[in-house]
Amino acid sequence: MHAEHFYVNVGELRSIVKAMEAGKPIAVVGTTSTRTLESLYWLGVKRLRGISVNDDTKQLELGQFEWRGLSVADPSITAVTSFKALIDGMSDDEILIGQTSLMITPNSYNFKVIDHLVTNFHAPDSTLMLLVSAFLGKQNDVTTIYEEAQNR
């Protein structure tokens, strides 16, 4: 999976935390936004576990399947807890800068942050189609859904 760079305003991430604390669902537009928020969750988990989240350039970085080693069940690490750990001590006008190679695949990845996804059509053999398939879950065949949408 290719790496995507992200820039996230700390104040905006705090707004997302407030929405989650209020029980509001998180709706994301696009697969890049999805990968970014899910990656920020795992970067917060790393910080909570005392694992470095920065490379030498002080940018945040998450590897392709790095989440697998972090995914040992710990119900106390919610998206809110994780995000708060990541932005603790930062001001609202600061920017989180980093890159993610997070690979989200069906039957192995459980979304930690997003509740709803709005996205474009993707090539049938793309990693982005895998992300959409993972989001839809086992009960949905993404190719059938795409075909039905194209026929309307």
N, C-alpha and C positions, 0 to 999 in steps of 0.2 A: 504494500500500500504506500502510495506516495505521501510525503509529508506536506501538511498544510500549515501555513503560518497563521497565527491569530493575534489579535489585539483586542483586549476586553477592558473597558472602563470599570474601575473598582466600584464606582457609584452605581453603575448599571447592574453589576453582580449583586450588590447589596439590595437593589430593588427586587431582583429575582429571589433572593433569600427571604425578604419580607413577604413576597407573594406566596412562597412555599410555606412559610410559618403561618400564614393566614389560611392555608389549605386550598389555595388556588392552583388549578392545573397549569402546567408549563407547556405552552404551545410554541413550537420552534418552526421557523421557516428556513428550509434548506438543510442539506446533508452536512455542509461545512459548519453551520451553527450547531447542529446536532453533535458532530464530532468534537467541536470545541467545548460545549458544556459538559458532555460526558467525560472528556479528557480532564477538564478542570476538577471534576469530581475525583478522578483517580489521582491527580496531582495533590489534592487536599488530603487524600488517604495517605499518600507517601509522606506528606509533611507530618501528619498525625502519628505516623509510625517512625518518625525520625530519619526518614530516607531523603537524601538530597533531591530537590526538584529542579535544580538549575545545573546547566553546564557551565563552562568557564566564561561564557558571555553574559551570564546572569539572566538568560532567557529560560523560561519554563520548557520542559521537553518530556514527551511521553512516547515510548516505543510502541511498535506495532501490536504486540501481544503482551506487553508489560502488565496489563491489567490482570492477566491470569494469575500471576504470582501475588497479586494484591487482593484477590477476590475471596480470600478465606473469610467465611461468614463472620461478621461482627455487626450485629444489628444496631449498635450504638453509633455507627458511622453512617449517618444519613447524609443526603446532599447538603442540607443546611449545615450540619456539623463540619463537613468537608470544606464547603465554600468559606465558612467562617475561619477555619484554620488557615486557609490559603490567603485571605485578605486581612487577617489580624494585624493591627498596627499600621495599616495603609490608609491614606486619605482617599476620599471619593474621587479626586481628580487624577489619581495615579492610574497607570495603564499596566495590565498584565500582558506581557509579550512572550510569545513562545511558538512552539510548533508541535504538531501531533502527527503521529503515524498510526493512530488508533485504528485497528481493524475490527469492525463490527460484523459478525457473521451469524447466520441463523443457527439455532439450536445450541449456541454456546454463550451468547452475550445476553445479559439481563440489564435493561436500561435502568439507570440510577436517577436520572434527572428529568427527562422529557416525558410528557404524557400524550402530546399530540404532535404530529409532524405534517407539515405542508411542504411538498417538494415537487419537482418537475419530473418528467419522464426520463428514464435513464436507459442506457444501452443494456440489452439483456445479459451480456457477459461481463458487466462492470462490477467493481467492488461497491459502487454506490447502490446497485440493485441488490447486492447482498445486505447492505445496511437496511434498505427498505423492507426486504424479506424478513430480516431479524426483527424489525419493529412490528410488522404485521403479525408475526408469530406463526406457529405450526399450522393453525387452523386455516390459514389463508394462502392461496397460491398466487403469488404476485404476478406471474405471467397471465393468468386468467383475468385478474383484476385490470391489468394494463390493456389486454385485448378488449375487455368490455368497455373501458373508458374510451378507447380509440374508435369503437363502433358507435358511440353516441354522438 
